[in-house]
Amino acid sequence: MTFHAKFSGYADPALHAAGLYIGGKWQSGSGITVLDPSTGNLLAEVADASIEDAQRAVDAAHAAAAGWRATPARQRSEILRRWYQLMTQHAEELATLIALENGKALVDARGEVAYAAEFFRWYAEEATRIPGEFRRTPSGSHNILVDHEPIGIAVLITPWNFPAAMATRKIGPALAAGCTVILKPASETPLTAYAMARLGEEAGVPPGVVNVLTTSNPGGITNAMLADSRVRKLSFTGSTGVGRVLLAEAAKSVVSCSMELGGNAPFIVFDDADLEAALDGAMIAKMRNAGEACTAANRFYVQAGIHDAFVAGLTARMMSLKIGPGYDPETQCGPMITQNAVRKIDRLVSEALAAGARATTGGKPLMENGYFYPPTVLENVPVNASIAREEIFGPVAPVYKFESDDEAIRLANNTEYGLAAYIYSRDLNRAMKVGKRIETGMLGINRGLMSDPAAPFGGVKQSGLGREGGVAGILEFMEPKYYAVDY
Ligand code: NAP
């Protein structure tokens, strides 16, 4: 394993891990380079798993499965609780790791660690409350007894934009349910996942219950694992495009799938909104992680009477943000994850400008070594521009003017996605009525942030299948078993 010298100055060496974690053993290796997105320089190199390594991980998860399933819920709960405590104790090192490999501002990275750890605490609690059911049939013929059993070995695939939270949001409920798992983190941000695995070991997670592998061949190793009849669950968070490919692959062995996919969140501001509150919410919904969030506001629909004041206020706030490397404590807007991400944002913005939009701030990539794009506000954007259809995944706020509630609803629903939406209005009755007609899995009313480990997170339409977090999250890793009982 290799770590760039700069890296050791920032993070606790005890958390440096770069080898595959299979069956409780660390296997060193190399082949996947991790870059600092604020400079493009090499940060570290981690192991590159082969198909054989993936098969060994399934073997290890299988060997641990019976023991973990039989472990009393209280004991599983206490291990998760210890893992939560260790993440909290190591919060600053983990946040630094995230800021280094992902590029997000430290303030966002600290928020992510707290959010991520909370999934372990929440599922430590849920582990001891797995629901069951007992009823008599309506005809009176017999009794219905429903138990929930762990679904079996779960493959967990996570993206780079929340390297800690997307992993704990899956590992927490899976372990609470009694499943063993194989986690494949994104290649851009593997260090956080390995660091968390070290803490899991310290928390007492038995060998084989959690396995972690990084690979340059995600399709090959995932397909091999899905073809193994011992694997019964795929929980994926990432783009809708890759989600579709994985659903087709999982269909071959009828593996149960939970899919947390892309978003295209509308942010609707009505004339009667509290302008300052709407601007505060807009900054959170747009600029958390510099716009690299699936729930990020992607389209701002602002009613005609408040439109100009909203654009002026948003422009002033976006212009005031300090851009820099995530690990610089002053930074408010870090770099994008890759050069390709900057190219995609540039394409969407250039096309919108060519179609008649106007940038009130930003609008061009920054000519730096790292992958920086400045906070940007666009007004007068045509409603059919590609920036209204595709995920921007960057610090760009396109604003569209609307007149009536019906028009706002029609525009908001004009997308294949349905993950998150936001409404700002002082009239809660109006907000709820409009909210009912928005096709979305999650809705923030007078709030720019909705994520909470105790709430069901997920989307409708092509934003996904199933829910993570909350009471629903644990059931994604369980199968109901019905006993027809007569006595
Ligand atoms: P991505 O390209 O779909 O990658 C996600 C994960 O899938 C990575 O670990 C990637 O591995 C892996 N992968 C890629 N191709 C694969 C294949 N053929 N088989 C198996 N695994 C494969 O997404 P991303 O760019 O990392 O993340 C951004 C996307 O995630 C956005 O669309 C965002 O909206 C979505 N997201 C959704 C949620 C949600 O909860 N709904 C949360 C966060 C992000 P490599 O890194 O090795 O390519």
Residues whose N, C-alpha, C, O or C-beta is under 5 A from the ligand:
A	BS01	NAP	I157 T158 P159 W160 K184 P185 A186 S187 E188 T215 P218 G219 T222 T237 G238 S239 T240 V242 E260 L261 G262 G263 C294 S463
